[in-house]
Amino acid sequence: MNIDRRKALVLLTVVAAAAIMSGIILAAYSADNGDKSNTNVPEWVNEGTMMPEACGGPHGRMRGGGGFGFIEVSDEFKENVINIAKADSDVQALLTDGYNITQVRPIIKTVVEADGTLVTKATSAIVMLQKDTTSRATAWVDIEEAKVTQIVILTRTVIDKS
């Protein structure tokens, strides 16, 4: 019995070590290939192109980047969403503070009707804002209600010691 217990503990230790090493390698790889802090290019450079896999997975939310296929966003749709966002006092404060609108990302809702037909519609959108290279904000816009429902502001501080 002690031999079986020892084998189980060794196996568990090996699996835990492999998981930890995988996490470290993945984190190092992600940091090396995903850190855009040394460029002035925002991470959402694919303006007007949306992918069905990001921002929460394949549940209708979209974002730029690699994936299954591109969805083109019309200038009229962007203008409508931006006008709704600019009507919000908190978005106005961000724009006054130096933020710029960099992208509009639709959130697409697809409904399967009783007869099996699909109805697809962009019922809301995310307005991406950026200030310098350290501050980003997202304003969630409900298109059907013509109002901003949420604003998330992210600020990054980098202390370069090289």
Number of C-alpha atoms within 10 A of each C-alpha: 6 7 8 9 10 11 12 12 12 12 12 12 12 12 12 12 12 12 12 12 12 12 12 12 12 12 12 12 12 11 11 10 9 10 11 13 13 7 9 10 10 15 13 17 12 14 15 19 21 27 22 23 19 17 14 11 11 11 14 19 22 24 26 22 19 14 12 10 12 17 15 11 15 9 11 9 15 18 12 13 25 19 13 18 26 18 13 16 11 15 22 13 12 18 16 10 10 12 19 16 20 15 22 28 26 30 24 18 14 14 12 10 9 7 6 8 9 11 10 12 13 17 15 23 25 25 23 20 22 22 17 11 16 13 15 20 21 20 23 23 27 20 19 9 11 16 18 24 13 12 15 10 12 10 12 10 8 8 6 5 4 3
